[in-house]
């Protein structure tokens, strides 16, 4: 595993990442690294390419150029099977939750388990489902359909599904978007609790400054397709650069 | 040197683009459909959804069609004094053409739209991406299973619908005359040839494939939110219905050559 000059183990490194959609250059020579156990927030305006960035990391979008190393392996050169092995270790919380409408909460949570663990007994699967639901405080919803849940509950279930494979890294795509301030705060607390309990490394994509201030060990600002600035929340808040100041006003 | 550029109208360009993309999508079905991992459980579930759940609708329309066709034919056939030929005429019409086409169109309306809407809604709510992240090949899990189920279930539905339709015809003829069940079906099978039945069944595999692959294609590449989902469902029905008629036309030409 790669280590940087401070001897911190790096779980994700991104070098020279470029991605364009037609004439629109979304990521232009983007560089970033995530250390083990770190909570990194990528901050940027809507449509600045934040979601594209984490979808490139998990292999959902293929970039035009660049290198993305996840847990030491370049995901852009991996076979489909090898990429699936990496995906077991990287959880992804979708902005829209992406719960399967036609399945119950239990089936939603069992789905990734069944795909990755062929020899899992029903009793072991039940235990893992209940543990994941316990982590998000929604054991009673196990046999409910996603349509019967509120927005906040769906987000929690989506988080439980992300957690069920006990990933080393979690990628959060706008985890508080569309939630009321109280529910958003609950989700942020849950993310912090999970981070502390499992010592996961996480990249959080957001433009919600409350979420940034409460979750970030480090903040990277994605502006004009590049990593425009990096630092702690307080360092960036004090910055005099106009583009950075816009976010903290 | 003079530069030659072929400028096509926008509609034509879009049609050619769609036709090309659909062909690539179908080629991907053959490339991925017959290599492991096989999604057997999902395939069986889709056979139940696509086949068994379409049976009441297909059966009802087939029954009415057999009954109505016989009742409409009866006065004319009596006028020409050939009412004895009604079972043979209805039997050949239903088995060769009306059964396959009608069932396929009902199937396109019910299953094509349902597949288009389901996959379209999964696409716009990132469920397909979630499936990929969960270590599942969404093409195999969603497209291969549904297309294969549609391809295999439609011929079975057509055979059952043909039988129900002929039974409807038997009831229809008994409104006017007293014809025994045995005599009615003997009349049909005496005139029905091997070459009436086999090509009619074979073409329904192609109809089923067309409905499945077009529904999946429209849903899988759905975009622009809920409006796009509605458009996918609608366009899946329209395109697969037109495709059924085109395939039928080709099937008739090929059968005539045999």
Interface residues (C-beta under 8 A of the other chain):
Chain A: X55 X58 X60 X80 X84 X87 X88 X92 X94 X95 X96 X98 X99 X100 X101 X102 X111 X112 X115 X116
Chain B: X118 X121 X122 X125 X126 X127 X129 X130 X131 X132 X133 X134 X135 X136 X137
